[in-house]
Amino acid sequence: MKNLKNAAIVASVVVAAGIVFALKQTQKKPAASVPATAAESVADEGGARQPAALPRLVDLGADKCIPCKQMAPILEELKTAYAGQLEVEFIDVWKNPDAGSQYGIRVIPTQIFY
């Protein structure tokens, strides 16, 4: 039963990551006349070009939360497997309660993709 639950968690995270990457791939392609470096950047308020942000997975949990501990190796695996393609961040909401309220979470662990 425990393995089934872990498999379901892993499958959920992998499916969500796949959706993020699929959506990112289907975004509008830049015009042929635009250099690749310009297409991979965005303009800030002053018009300067900044590198485009990677998709991000934020895991909100706590170091002492058992389900959060179970997610830790999965998140590390995602961080390694998608290095340079996905930012993975863990925020301990028991140590940093403002982060939890910033994201409006009610339960942990919570994973947010954006």
KOLTORDREN-680882 format. One record per residue (C-alpha): residue number from 1; residue in three letters; x negated, y, z. Coordinates in pm, 1 decimal, decimal comma. Last residue first. Example, Ala and Ser with C-alpha at 12.3 -4.5 7.8 and 13.67 -1.06 7.14 Angstrom:
2
pt n: 2 res: SER x: -1367,0 y: -106,0 z: 714,0 .
pt n: 1 res: ALA x: -1230,0 y: -450,0 z: 780,0 .
END
This chain:
114
pt n: 114 res: TYR x: -457,2 y: 2816,9 z: -1274,2 .
pt n: 113 res: PHE x: -417,2 y: 2490,1 z: -1089,4 .
pt n: 112 res: ILE x: -306,4 y: 2477,7 z: -726,0 .
pt n: 111 res: GLN x: -358,7 y: 2178,3 z: -501,0 .
pt n: 110 res: THR x: -184,2 y: 2161,2 z: -164,5 .
pt n: 109 res: PRO x: -301,4 y: 1940,5 z: 119,7 .
pt n: 108 res: ILE x: -140,5 y: 2070,1 z: 325,1 .
pt n: 107 res: VAL x: 208,5 y: 2204,9 z: 367,6 .
pt n: 106 res: ARG x: 375,0 y: 2546,8 z: 352,7 .
pt n: 105 res: ILE x: 164,7 y: 2729,5 z: 96,4 .
pt n: 104 res: GLY x: 220,2 y: 3093,0 z: 5,3 .
pt n: 103 res: TYR x: -111,4 y: 3133,8 z: -177,7 .
pt n: 102 res: GLN x: -212,2 y: 3438,9 z: 25,3 .
pt n: 101 res: SER x: -53,0 y: 3283,2 z: 335,2 .
pt n: 100 res: GLY x: -284,2 y: 2986,3 z: 311,1 .
pt n: 99 res: ALA x: -585,4 y: 3205,9 z: 242,3 .
pt n: 98 res: ASP x: -505,5 y: 3420,5 z: 545,3 .
pt n: 97 res: PRO x: -521,5 y: 3110,4 z: 764,7 .
pt n: 96 res: ASN x: -898,3 y: 3070,3 z: 708,4 .
pt n: 95 res: LYS x: -1028,6 y: 2808,3 z: 953,4 .
pt n: 94 res: TRP x: -701,3 y: 2615,0 z: 953,6 .
pt n: 93 res: VAL x: -657,5 y: 2696,9 z: 585,5 .
pt n: 92 res: ASP x: -980,6 y: 2521,9 z: 487,6 .
pt n: 91 res: ILE x: -1026,9 y: 2623,6 z: 124,4 .
pt n: 90 res: PHE x: -1168,4 y: 2375,6 z: -126,4 .
pt n: 89 res: GLU x: -1270,0 y: 2499,1 z: -472,5 .
pt n: 88 res: VAL x: -1294,8 y: 2322,0 z: -807,2 .
pt n: 87 res: GLU x: -1387,9 y: 2527,2 z: -1113,8 .
pt n: 86 res: LEU x: -1321,5 y: 2343,3 z: -1437,6 .
pt n: 85 res: GLN x: -1508,1 y: 2314,1 z: -1768,0 .
pt n: 84 res: GLY x: -1870,4 y: 2375,4 z: -1663,2 .
pt n: 83 res: ALA x: -1864,8 y: 2068,0 z: -1441,9 .
pt n: 82 res: TYR x: -1563,1 y: 1854,6 z: -1534,5 .
pt n: 81 res: ALA x: -1684,6 y: 1513,3 z: -1417,6 .
pt n: 80 res: THR x: -1876,0 y: 1650,6 z: -1119,1 .
pt n: 79 res: LYS x: -1599,7 y: 1873,9 z: -983,5 .
pt n: 78 res: LEU x: -1342,4 y: 1605,3 z: -1060,6 .
pt n: 77 res: GLU x: -1543,7 y: 1348,2 z: -864,1 .
pt n: 76 res: GLU x: -1583,2 y: 1592,8 z: -576,7 .
pt n: 75 res: LEU x: -1207,9 y: 1649,4 z: -581,7 .
pt n: 74 res: ILE x: -1143,9 y: 1276,5 z: -565,9 .
pt n: 73 res: PRO x: -1395,5 y: 1237,8 z: -283,3 .
pt n: 72 res: ALA x: -1219,9 y: 1512,7 z: -81,9 .
pt n: 71 res: MET x: -860,9 y: 1396,4 z: -140,0 .
pt n: 70 res: GLN x: -870,3 y: 1135,9 z: 137,4 .
pt n: 69 res: LYS x: -1007,8 y: 1395,2 z: 379,1 .
pt n: 68 res: CYS x: -715,2 y: 1621,0 z: 290,5 .
pt n: 67 res: PRO x: -474,1 y: 1334,7 z: 361,5 .
pt n: 66 res: ILE x: -638,1 y: 1299,4 z: 706,7 .
pt n: 65 res: CYS x: -641,0 y: 1671,4 z: 796,1 .
pt n: 64 res: LYS x: -951,0 y: 1747,7 z: 1005,2 .
pt n: 63 res: ASP x: -1139,5 y: 1944,4 z: 739,0 .
pt n: 62 res: ALA x: -826,2 y: 2134,2 z: 641,7 .
pt n: 61 res: GLY x: -628,5 y: 2184,7 z: 323,6 .
pt n: 60 res: LEU x: -591,3 y: 2413,0 z: 26,0 .
pt n: 59 res: ASP x: -739,6 y: 2264,9 z: -288,7 .
pt n: 58 res: VAL x: -791,6 y: 2527,1 z: -558,0 .
pt n: 57 res: LEU x: -830,6 y: 2395,5 z: -910,4 .
pt n: 56 res: ARG x: -944,3 y: 2657,6 z: -1160,1 .
pt n: 55 res: PRO x: -943,1 y: 2684,2 z: -1535,7 .
pt n: 54 res: LEU x: -1258,5 y: 2864,0 z: -1644,0 .
pt n: 53 res: ALA x: -1268,7 y: 3240,9 z: -1662,0 .
pt n: 52 res: ALA x: -1355,2 y: 3413,8 z: -1988,1 .
pt n: 51 res: PRO x: -1699,1 y: 3576,5 z: -1984,7 .
pt n: 50 res: GLN x: -1679,9 y: 3955,5 z: -1944,5 .
pt n: 49 res: ARG x: -1682,1 y: 4213,0 z: -2224,6 .
pt n: 48 res: ALA x: -1690,8 y: 4580,2 z: -2127,7 .
pt n: 47 res: GLY x: -1378,5 y: 4779,5 z: -2217,5 .
pt n: 46 res: GLY x: -1385,8 y: 4977,8 z: -1893,9 .
pt n: 45 res: GLU x: -1084,1 y: 4792,5 z: -1756,0 .
pt n: 44 res: ASP x: -1236,9 y: 4450,9 z: -1831,7 .
pt n: 43 res: ALA x: -1246,2 y: 4295,6 z: -2176,7 .
pt n: 42 res: VAL x: -1233,0 y: 3919,1 z: -2211,7 .
pt n: 41 res: SER x: -1494,2 y: 3675,5 z: -2333,5 .
pt n: 40 res: GLU x: -1506,6 y: 3354,1 z: -2531,3 .
pt n: 39 res: ALA x: -1384,4 y: 3517,2 z: -2850,7 .
pt n: 38 res: ALA x: -1663,1 y: 3774,4 z: -2827,6 .
pt n: 37 res: THR x: -1927,2 y: 3502,6 z: -2811,0 .
pt n: 36 res: ALA x: -1767,3 y: 3317,8 z: -3102,2 .
pt n: 35 res: PRO x: -1786,9 y: 3623,2 z: -3329,5 .
pt n: 34 res: VAL x: -1447,4 y: 3751,6 z: -3445,9 .
pt n: 33 res: SER x: -1402,6 y: 3741,4 z: -3823,9 .
pt n: 32 res: ALA x: -1253,2 y: 3391,4 z: -3813,5 .
pt n: 31 res: ALA x: -972,5 y: 3508,5 z: -3586,0 .
pt n: 30 res: PRO x: -969,3 y: 3352,4 z: -3241,2 .
pt n: 29 res: LYS x: -772,5 y: 3029,7 z: -3183,2 .
pt n: 28 res: LYS x: -442,8 y: 3063,9 z: -2997,5 .
pt n: 27 res: GLN x: -427,6 y: 2840,6 z: -2693,4 .
pt n: 26 res: THR x: -375,1 y: 2471,1 z: -2759,4 .
pt n: 25 res: GLN x: -704,8 y: 2369,3 z: -2597,5 .
pt n: 24 res: LYS x: -625,8 y: 2551,9 z: -2271,2 .
pt n: 23 res: LEU x: -286,7 y: 2386,4 z: -2254,5 .
pt n: 22 res: ALA x: -444,6 y: 2045,3 z: -2299,2 .
pt n: 21 res: PHE x: -707,0 y: 2124,0 z: -2034,9 .
pt n: 20 res: VAL x: -447,5 y: 2230,1 z: -1779,1 .
pt n: 19 res: ILE x: -228,4 y: 1930,8 z: -1861,9 .
pt n: 18 res: GLY x: -522,0 y: 1695,4 z: -1822,2 .
pt n: 17 res: ALA x: -604,2 y: 1844,8 z: -1482,3 .
pt n: 16 res: ALA x: -243,7 y: 1785,9 z: -1372,8 .
pt n: 15 res: VAL x: -254,9 y: 1428,7 z: -1500,8 .
pt n: 14 res: VAL x: -586,0 y: 1365,8 z: -1322,3 .
pt n: 13 res: VAL x: -455,2 y: 1510,5 z: -995,6 .
pt n: 12 res: SER x: -136,7 y: 1306,0 z: -1010,1 .
pt n: 11 res: ALA x: -322,0 y: 986,7 z: -1104,9 .
pt n: 10 res: VAL x: -564,0 y: 1028,5 z: -816,4 .
pt n: 9 res: ILE x: -278,9 y: 1078,1 z: -570,7 .
pt n: 8 res: ALA x: -88,2 y: 779,9 z: -710,0 .
pt n: 7 res: ALA x: -400,3 y: 563,5 z: -692,6 .
pt n: 6 res: ASN x: -451,7 y: 664,1 z: -331,1 .
pt n: 5 res: LYS x: -91,9 y: 567,7 z: -248,9 .
pt n: 4 res: LEU x: -129,5 y: 235,4 z: -428,3 .
pt n: 3 res: ASN x: -455,4 y: 168,0 z: -246,7 .
pt n: 2 res: LYS x: -285,1 y: 235,7 z: 87,2 .
pt n: 1 res: MET x: 0,0 y: 0,0 z: 0,0 .
END
